[in-house]
């Protein structure tokens, strides 16, 4: 029934104002305000993603967005210069930049102001 319908993803944050600034200014993504409680991220590949403010918000404990990059070192360096801090996880051996390089494509995780987990992952 739904196989030919257009779908989109969404996720919650605790403060839409902080999210607008982070996604629009820090990450440099195109954003579109829907109203006081909704924002759309205009992601590459025509993948709009709805961001909404939720009063009883709890951050996601998994990666909600993966950004594919051509050079992970360059992406991590640029994001770090913009004030992004990268996460370190005990389960993974990450280098000094926070990049996990051992299995699969190199990946580095960071969080948005609400604590949701995001990642940059090198295209293979």
C-alpha angles and dihedrals in degrees: 000000000000099000094106099037123107113244135187137193129237141184138187133245132185097230120029093192092059090044092052091053095045099045096037103037108020097038095029095227124154109252133186123200113225096180139312092301103033136062131172123217108215097213124189115268092043093283108146113193122197119224117193137180114243121190097212093040124168118185118249113258092210135056109283098181131026117195113203112218133182095225117024095193091055092046093048092047092050094046091047089052087054091055100264115146119208124226125240118210123196092219092062133057102229127180126238090280092053095254119145108212106163106089128024122345118341112270137181126192131213136163136238119233089272092056097253112148119244130173144199112217126187115241112242 
